[in-house]
Amino acid sequence: MLSPKEARIVAHVCSDGWMITYVEKNSLQIVNGRKYHRDRKRYEVGYCNTNKKLLEEFSKDVLNVYKIRVRKRKSTDLVFKSKRVYSRIKELGGGNTRSWSIGKEILQSKKRAKSFWLIAFFDDEGTIDKKKFVVRVKSMNEIGLIQARGLMDTIGIPSRITGPNCDDSWYLTVSRRDLKKFKKEIGFNHPEKKLWLDKILNNRIKLK
């Protein structure tokens, strides 16, 4: 059964993560105590972010849900290898920039799981326009954004999609009048984005 934390993992992978397969040449394998060297297909899942809080969240979620400890490749990159988990995330919609989607199990999940997917998505991909005071996601994946908008509709958050832009990207936008609903049902875990949203809602900055 899909948990909110698993939904959050999938959203992070769709947004700022990756899924790759490759062949590891002459890989050491041990079967029944005997050592073998042979080519082995590897399944890698990773997540990249400069925010320490989000990296820690991803690491804890993967351990909690899949019982796997991620490895830190760089200060911003977390990776792990597992065919089982790779296949599961694919099933839930995981993919690259243009091919990710929201799997049927997430679309039909309970409200909390939907919210967790959306929080992670906006933490990674969302920006706050400090002139127009809107929350916006820019993506090359129109179909994925349409699904994200549909997911938001199911929990009562209006949004709109515009595009294509000159670089073939699309925007998913939450207007200023709907930011209170956005904060209540989705919001941000990203500290800086959360702070800016609070400033707007508390009228501590003026519309330019």
Buried (B, 14 or more C-beta within 10 A) or exposed (E): EBBBBBBBBBBBBBBBBBBEEEEEEEEEEEEEEEEEEEEBEBBBBBBBBEBEEBBEBBBEBBEEBBEBEBEEEEEBBBBBBBEEBBEBBBEBBBBBEEBBBBBEBBBEBEEEBBBBBBBBBBBBBBEBEEEEBBBBBBBBBBBBBBBBBEBBEEBEBBBEBEBEEEEEBBBBBBBBEBBEBBBEBBBBBBEEBBEBBEBBBEEEEEEE
